[in-house]
């Protein structure tokens, strides 16, 4: 996978980075961290600018999200289940993963569109229930761009700091993911606690 990402970015530059991220948003097994780290390395040696590669990868995230959003918008819940059953294995999507995305969206709504972008797997699949719920495309785009932008910037920055040691990050990437999970859970708990307190105060 590293070789594929490297060849793609070396062949078509920033466009390749954005293309890989767009594909990764749909084909779940492809790890976005690899191409973001590689992009960061290219920034460190002056091949790319941080802003240009960040824009390209964030646009790529939006393109992939729009594709899955359109599926949710055009197909029923039952139709989505049939699609996953028939084609899910080819793109690394399992029914329980889709069910998790639906449950999260039903429970947290728009909140999960933003914070879900920081969580591998969920960040892609949550676009489907958003489309099914006919969520405003403008709102969906803003939340997706904000969440994906943070994720992309984080990994690009790590790649810049690691320079030619960027490949080393692949081994401990999952631990950073765990840290992100914990941070997202903490933020959600704080948000829900404040919301409950506000409702309690207004009720009194």
Secondary structure, DSSP 8 states (H G I E B T S, - for coil): -HHHHHHHHHHHHHHHHHHHHHHHTTSTTS-HHHHHHHHHHHHHTTSS-HHHHHHHHHHHHHHHHHHHHHHHHHS-HHHHHHHHHHHHHHHT--HHHHHHHHHHHHHHTHHHHHHGGGSTTHHHHHHHHHHHTT--HHHHHHHHHHHHHHHHHHHHHHHHHHGGGGGGHHHHHHHHHHHHHHHHHHHHHHHHHHHHHHHHHHH-
